[in-house]
């Protein structure tokens, strides 16, 4: 499933859940309320599981990228060890700013 298909499925399930959520349960018979609760529960569970699956996928992708970024970040940290002058620190950090930006972007 590509991203567009996933987004469409997620929007569809969210729309179904919202429609069920907006139903006035007070206007339903006891049997209809039971059915409504079951449907609402199923739609909610589907929506949450879609969210979790998407998050897990993003997490797996992020982990792969983070391995490389973690190595570069450690290298940057080692270069900063024992530096006291602000100018030296700023020069090293500005040289590795792309690492910090990439981490922030990846984890947003």
C-alpha positions as a LaTeX table, in Angstrom:
\begin{tabular}{lrrr}
\hline
Residue & $x$ (\AA) & $y$ (\AA) & $z$ (\AA) \\
\hline
Unk1 & 0.00 & 0.00 & 0.00 \\
Unk2 & 1.49 & 3.31 & $-1.01$ \\
Unk3 & 1.13 & 6.54 & 0.99 \\
Unk4 & $-1.80$ & 7.86 & $-1.07$ \\
Unk5 & $-3.71$ & 4.61 & $-0.62$ \\
Unk6 & $-2.92$ & 4.57 & 3.09 \\
Unk7 & $-4.07$ & 8.18 & 3.48 \\
Unk8 & $-7.30$ & 7.40 & 1.64 \\
Unk9 & $-7.96$ & 4.39 & 3.86 \\
Unk10 & $-7.21$ & 6.38 & 6.99 \\
Unk11 & $-9.54$ & 9.21 & 5.92 \\
Unk12 & $-12.27$ & 6.73 & 5.09 \\
Unk13 & $-12.05$ & 4.99 & 8.48 \\
Unk14 & $-11.90$ & 8.34 & 10.28 \\
Unk15 & $-14.97$ & 9.54 & 8.38 \\
Unk16 & $-16.87$ & 6.37 & 9.27 \\
Unk17 & $-15.91$ & 6.74 & 12.93 \\
Unk18 & $-16.94$ & 10.40 & 12.96 \\
Unk19 & $-20.30$ & 9.59 & 11.38 \\
Unk20 & $-20.97$ & 6.90 & 13.96 \\
Unk21 & $-19.78$ & 9.14 & 16.78 \\
Unk22 & $-22.21$ & 11.87 & 15.76 \\
Unk23 & $-25.24$ & 9.55 & 15.96 \\
Unk24 & $-27.58$ & 10.51 & 18.80 \\
Unk25 & $-27.62$ & 7.27 & 20.79 \\
Unk26 & $-30.69$ & 8.51 & 22.67 \\
Unk27 & $-32.75$ & 8.23 & 19.50 \\
Unk28 & $-31.94$ & 4.53 & 19.08 \\
Unk29 & $-33.70$ & 1.47 & 20.40 \\
Unk30 & $-31.77$ & $-0.66$ & 22.91 \\
Unk31 & $-30.88$ & $-3.16$ & 20.17 \\
Unk32 & $-29.78$ & $-0.36$ & 17.83 \\
Unk33 & $-27.66$ & 1.16 & 20.64 \\
Unk34 & $-25.91$ & $-2.15$ & 21.14 \\
Unk35 & $-25.22$ & $-2.40$ & 17.40 \\
Unk36 & $-24.11$ & 1.23 & 17.35 \\
Unk37 & $-21.66$ & 0.66 & 20.22 \\
Unk38 & $-20.20$ & $-2.38$ & 18.48 \\
Unk39 & $-19.79$ & $-0.48$ & 15.21 \\
Unk40 & $-18.35$ & 2.57 & 16.96 \\
Unk41 & $-15.90$ & 0.38 & 18.85 \\
Unk42 & $-14.83$ & $-1.44$ & 15.67 \\
Unk43 & $-14.35$ & 1.83 & 13.77 \\
Unk44 & $-12.33$ & 3.33 & 16.62 \\
Unk45 & $-10.15$ & 0.24 & 16.90 \\
Unk46 & $-9.55$ & 0.24 & 13.14 \\
Unk47 & $-8.61$ & 3.92 & 13.22 \\
Unk48 & $-6.21$ & 3.48 & 16.17 \\
Unk49 & $-4.59$ & 0.43 & 14.62 \\
Unk50 & $-4.09$ & 2.29 & 11.35 \\
Unk51 & $-2.43$ & 5.10 & 13.28 \\
Unk52 & $-0.23$ & 2.64 & 15.16 \\
Unk53 & 0.75 & 0.82 & 11.96 \\
Unk54 & 1.68 & 4.11 & 10.33 \\
Unk55 & 3.66 & 5.17 & 13.40 \\
Unk56 & 5.48 & 1.83 & 13.50 \\
Unk57 & 6.39 & 2.21 & 9.83 \\
Unk58 & 7.68 & 5.71 & 10.38 \\
Unk59 & 9.58 & 4.51 & 13.42 \\
Unk60 & 11.30 & 1.75 & 11.45 \\
Unk61 & 12.28 & 4.20 & 8.75 \\
Unk62 & 13.44 & 6.71 & 11.35 \\
Unk63 & 15.54 & 4.09 & 13.15 \\
Unk64 & 17.51 & 3.39 & 9.99 \\
Unk65 & 18.19 & 7.06 & 9.44 \\
Unk66 & 18.87 & 7.67 & 13.12 \\
Unk67 & 21.68 & 5.12 & 13.18 \\
Unk68 & 23.66 & 7.22 & 10.71 \\
Unk69 & 22.71 & 10.46 & 12.42 \\
Unk70 & 23.67 & 9.05 & 15.83 \\
Unk71 & 27.14 & 8.20 & 14.55 \\
Unk72 & 27.57 & 11.68 & 13.10 \\
Unk73 & 26.23 & 13.19 & 16.32 \\
Unk74 & 28.75 & 11.22 & 18.44 \\
Unk75 & 31.55 & 12.41 & 16.17 \\
Unk76 & 30.37 & 15.98 & 16.64 \\
Unk77 & 30.19 & 15.50 & 20.41 \\
Unk78 & 33.75 & 14.10 & 20.49 \\
Unk79 & 34.99 & 17.14 & 18.61 \\
Unk80 & 33.39 & 19.37 & 21.24 \\
Unk81 & 34.97 & 17.55 & 24.19 \\
Unk82 & 37.30 & 19.78 & 26.19 \\
Unk83 & 36.59 & 22.87 & 24.10 \\
Unk84 & 36.09 & 25.94 & 26.23 \\
Unk85 & 36.05 & 28.84 & 23.78 \\
Unk86 & 32.66 & 29.79 & 22.41 \\
Unk87 & 34.13 & 30.52 & 18.96 \\
Unk88 & 35.55 & 26.98 & 18.66 \\
Unk89 & 32.30 & 25.41 & 19.86 \\
Unk90 & 30.23 & 27.46 & 17.43 \\
Unk91 & 32.52 & 26.60 & 14.52 \\
Unk92 & 32.24 & 22.87 & 15.18 \\
Unk93 & 28.49 & 22.93 & 15.81 \\
Unk94 & 27.81 & 25.05 & 12.73 \\
Unk95 & 29.80 & 22.51 & 10.72 \\
Unk96 & 27.53 & 19.76 & 12.06 \\
Unk97 & 24.31 & 21.74 & 12.03 \\
Unk98 & 22.95 & 19.57 & 9.23 \\
Unk99 & 23.01 & 16.59 & 11.63 \\
Unk100 & 20.96 & 18.42 & 14.23 \\
Unk101 & 18.50 & 19.69 & 11.64 \\
Unk102 & 18.13 & 16.20 & 10.18 \\
Unk103 & 17.41 & 14.71 & 13.63 \\
Unk104 & 14.85 & 17.42 & 14.42 \\
Unk105 & 13.14 & 16.97 & 11.05 \\
Unk106 & 13.08 & 13.20 & 11.34 \\
Unk107 & 11.51 & 13.22 & 14.79 \\
Unk108 & 8.93 & 15.95 & 14.32 \\
\hline
\end{tabular}
